[in-house]
Amino acid sequence: MLTILNESQTIFNYYLAELRDEKIQQDSMRFRRNMERAGELIAYEISKTLEYRTADVVTGLGIAKENLPVDQPVIVSVLRAGQPVHQGMLNIFDRAESGFLSTFRHYEQGGGLQISTQYMSCPDIQNKVVILCDAMLATGSTMTLAYRSLIERGNPKKIHLVSIIASKEGVNHLRKRIPANVDIWLGAIDDELTVKSFIVPGLGDAGNLAFGCKPERI
């Protein structure tokens, strides 16, 4: 299943517009908060797909029957740009366990992009619902690598892949390399991808906008 949030008329589009706006981006705290809010709204949409059970909740005046989720998901994010999205997910799934994945990307002399895993810390994911999130889905290579690194550690009951902005090329790349039963949740899909793997119009470098510029590694 592929879900694109900005195809619906919701408040999500307001947060997305502010994320893209180069003037508002100058306020890194607001940029992080908008990424967080985008994560919150996607988490809410994912919550509708979970399994629920009826439970008795004791109030001061009696007993109320409420539908509660059977599972709290494991949330895994790609460092560092995925961190605000991760926090937004945790604001909704406040009992969720967390995992973290670090990747390294570099350009070869011929211009090709290579991505490798540097670090991964993750709780047990066997037979659990897992949400894997990143800020951007450009070529799709990082998310594909993260997905493969994840399933090496267990067999989740369900996997959701989340990104705020994706390129068409990245989505096509990803869908060819993951099973059909993996759900993809995107804020928006943009048409263009530059030779340096930046999404156009996109929003720029999400990691730099959220946490400050870092020197490029060659």
N, C-alpha and C positions, 0 to 999 in steps of 0.2 A: 504494500500500500504506500502510495506517495501522497502526502498532504502538504499543500502550499498555503500558508496562512493568509498572505496578502491578497489571495483571490477572493476572500470574503470581506465584507464591510465591517471591520471590528476596530477596536482601539489599538490593536497591534500595529496597524498601519501608521498611526501617529508616532509610536515609538520608533518604528522603522524609518520614518521620514526624518526624525531627529538624529538617528544614527548616521544617516547619509549626509546630513547638512554640514558642510565644511566649517561654517561659523560656530554652530553648536558643538561640533567636535573639539573645539579649542578648550572646552571645559571637560577635562578628562574624568572628573568625578561624575558628571552628568552622562558622559558616554558609557562609563561602567554601569551606572544605574539603569540606563536604557537597555543595555545588553542583558542585565539582570532581569528587568521587567519582561523582555522578550522571552527569556528562559522560563519565567514564571507562567506566562500564557501558554507556551508550548507544553509545559509540564501539566497544566490544567487540562489541555486537550488530550494528552496521553492518559491522564487519570480516568478518562471516560472509557478507555479500552481495558482497564484492569478487571480482575475478578473480584466480586464483592460478596459479603455474607451479612446476614441480619444479626444484630447483637442487641442485647438489652443494656440500656444506659440508665443508671439510677440517678434521678434528680432529687431535689429536696421535697418534691411533692408526689413522686411516683416513678414509673418506669417508662422510658421511651424506647421504641424500636428504631434503630438506625442502621443503614447499610454502610458497612465499613470495608475498606479494601483488605483482601486476604494477604496481599504481598506489599511490602515496601521495596521499591526497586533499588538496585545498585546503580549509582550514577558514576560514570567514568568520563573524565574530560581530558582533552589534549592541551597540554601546557604550551604557551601561557595564555593565549587569546581565549581559550575556552573557559577560563576561570570565572568570569562574571556570569556566563551562561550557566555554569555549574552551580553557582551560588543561587541563582534564580530558581533552578530546579530544587535545591535544598530548601528554599523558602516554602515550597509547596509540599514536597515529600520530606518532612522534617525529621523523620526517623530513618531515612535512607542511609545505607553505607556508601562510602566513596572510594573511587580508584582514580589514579592519575597516570597519564602517559606522556612521555617527552619524546619528540622526534627531532631529527636533524635533517635539514634540506640544504643541498648545495648544487651548484651548476657546474657541469662538466665543461671542458674546453670547447666541445662542439655545440654547447648550448643546452644539452639535455639536463633535465632536473632529476636528481636522485634523492630519495628520502629513506631514512633508516631510523629504527627505534633506538633511543638512547637509554630510556629508563621506564619501568612500569611497576607500579605498586597497586595491588588490587585485592579486595577481599574475595572470599569464596563466591563464585558465580554459578555453581552447579544448580541447575533446575530453578534459577531465579530470573526475574525480569531485570534486564539490564538496559540502561539508557547511556549511549555513547554520544557525547556532545563536543562540538567545536564551533568556533565563531563563524568560519567561512569554509565553503566547499569549493575550491578552485579547480584543480585538475582532478580531484577525487582520489589522488594517490595516498594522501595522508590518512583519510578516513578508511580507505581500503586496508592499508597497513595496520591501522589501529584495530580494525575489526578482526583481522587475522591474528594479531597478537592477543586479542581478547579471547577468542575461541580456543586458542592453545591452552588456556587455563581452566577450561571447563565447558560444559554444555548447557547454556542458559535455556530457560523455558521460553523466553521471548527476548528479542533484541530490537530496540528502537534507536535509530541514528538521527541525530539532531544537528542542524546548522542554521544560522540566521540568514545568510545569503549564499546562494550557490550559482555556479555557471551551468549552462546547458551541457557543456562538454563534461564537466565534472559529474553531473548527475548521470549522464549516459555511461561514463567510465565506471561509476560505482555500481549501477544496476546490472552491468554485465558480469560483475565479479562477486556479488553477494547473492544469497538465496532469495527466492521470491517471497518467503515468509518473514523477511526482515522489513520492518516498517521504517519509512524515511519521512521525517518531519522538517520542512523548510519554511523559513519566513518568506523568501522570495527567490525566484530564479531569474538571473540576468543573462543576456544573450552573448556577451563578448568576453573573451579571455585573452590577455596580452601574451606576448612571447615570454615575459617574465612571470607569467602565471598570476597576474592580478585581474580580478573580476571588474568589468566595466558595465554600468557605472559603479557598482559595488559601493564601497565606502572608504577604501584605502587599506592601510595596514592596521588591522584591529588590535593586534598586540601592542604596537607603538602608541596608538590612540588611547588605549586603556592604561598602559603602564609606563610609557615613555620610550623614546627611541633607543635602540640598541645597535651597535655596529654590525654591519653585514659580515658574515663569516664566508670566507672564500674556500 
